[in-house]
């Protein structure tokens, strides 16, 4: 688990876990929308699309606003309420 991004609106954490096949890994991203108090976990093709989009933004030298706007496009599908332990 590695925190990749933390703003006033969002937290993005990357998770790496063993894959189904020996010697493989499965990664995913958890996005927490602090304002809406919801979270979503991205994996598979959706996680890959998120990663490619972030990499492209980083190459452009993004502002926090542009990163938040990009992340909001994925966080909009969040249905899981944020639960604090």
C-alpha positions as CSV (number, residue, x, y, z in Angstrom):
1,X,0.0,0.0,0.0
2,X,1.4,3.4,-1.0
3,X,-0.3,6.8,-0.8
4,X,0.1,8.4,-4.2
5,X,-1.9,11.6,-3.8
6,X,-3.5,13.6,-1.1
7,X,-5.4,16.9,-1.6
8,X,-8.2,18.7,0.2
9,X,-10.7,16.7,-2.0
10,X,-9.1,13.3,-2.7
11,X,-6.7,10.6,-1.5
12,X,-5.4,8.0,-3.9
13,X,-3.7,4.8,-2.6
14,X,-2.1,2.1,-4.7
15,X,-2.4,-1.5,-3.6
16,X,-0.2,-4.4,-4.8
17,X,-1.3,-7.9,-4.0
18,X,-0.3,-11.3,-5.2
19,X,-2.0,-12.3,-8.5
20,X,-4.0,-15.4,-9.1
21,X,-1.1,-17.1,-10.9
22,X,2.2,-17.7,-9.0
23,X,4.7,-15.0,-9.5
24,X,2.2,-12.4,-10.7
25,X,0.9,-9.3,-9.0
26,X,-2.5,-7.5,-9.1
27,X,-2.6,-3.9,-8.4
28,X,-5.4,-1.5,-7.9
29,X,-6.2,2.0,-6.7
30,X,-8.5,3.2,-4.0
31,X,-9.8,6.7,-4.5
32,X,-11.4,8.4,-1.5
33,X,-13.6,11.4,-2.2
34,X,-13.3,13.4,1.0
35,X,-16.1,15.8,0.1
36,X,-18.7,13.1,-0.8
37,X,-17.3,10.8,1.9
38,X,-17.3,7.9,-0.6
39,X,-14.6,5.6,-1.9
40,X,-14.1,3.4,-5.0
41,X,-11.5,0.7,-5.7
42,X,-10.2,0.5,-9.3
43,X,-8.7,-2.7,-10.7
44,X,-8.1,-4.4,-14.0
45,X,-8.7,-2.4,-17.2
46,X,-10.2,0.6,-15.3
47,X,-7.1,0.8,-13.0
48,X,-4.9,0.7,-16.1
49,X,-6.8,3.5,-17.7
50,X,-6.5,5.5,-14.5
51,X,-2.8,4.9,-14.4
52,X,-2.2,5.9,-18.0
53,X,-4.3,9.1,-17.5
54,X,-2.3,10.1,-14.4
55,X,1.0,9.4,-16.2
56,X,-0.1,11.6,-19.1
57,X,-1.0,14.4,-16.7
58,X,2.3,14.1,-14.8
59,X,4.2,14.5,-18.2
60,X,2.3,17.8,-18.7
61,X,3.2,19.2,-15.3
62,X,-0.3,19.3,-13.9
63,X,-1.8,21.6,-11.3
64,X,-3.6,20.3,-8.3
65,X,-6.8,21.4,-9.8
66,X,-6.3,19.4,-13.0
67,X,-5.4,16.3,-11.0
68,X,-8.4,16.7,-8.8
69,X,-10.6,17.2,-11.9
70,X,-9.2,14.0,-13.5
71,X,-9.6,12.0,-10.3
72,X,-13.2,13.3,-9.9
73,X,-14.1,11.6,-13.2
74,X,-13.4,8.3,-11.6
75,X,-14.6,9.1,-8.1
76,X,-18.0,10.1,-9.5
77,X,-18.8,6.3,-9.7
78,X,-18.0,5.8,-6.0
79,X,-20.8,4.1,-4.2
80,X,-19.1,2.8,-1.1
81,X,-19.6,5.1,1.9
82,X,-16.4,6.0,3.7
83,X,-16.3,4.2,7.0
84,X,-13.7,5.2,9.6
85,X,-12.4,2.5,12.0
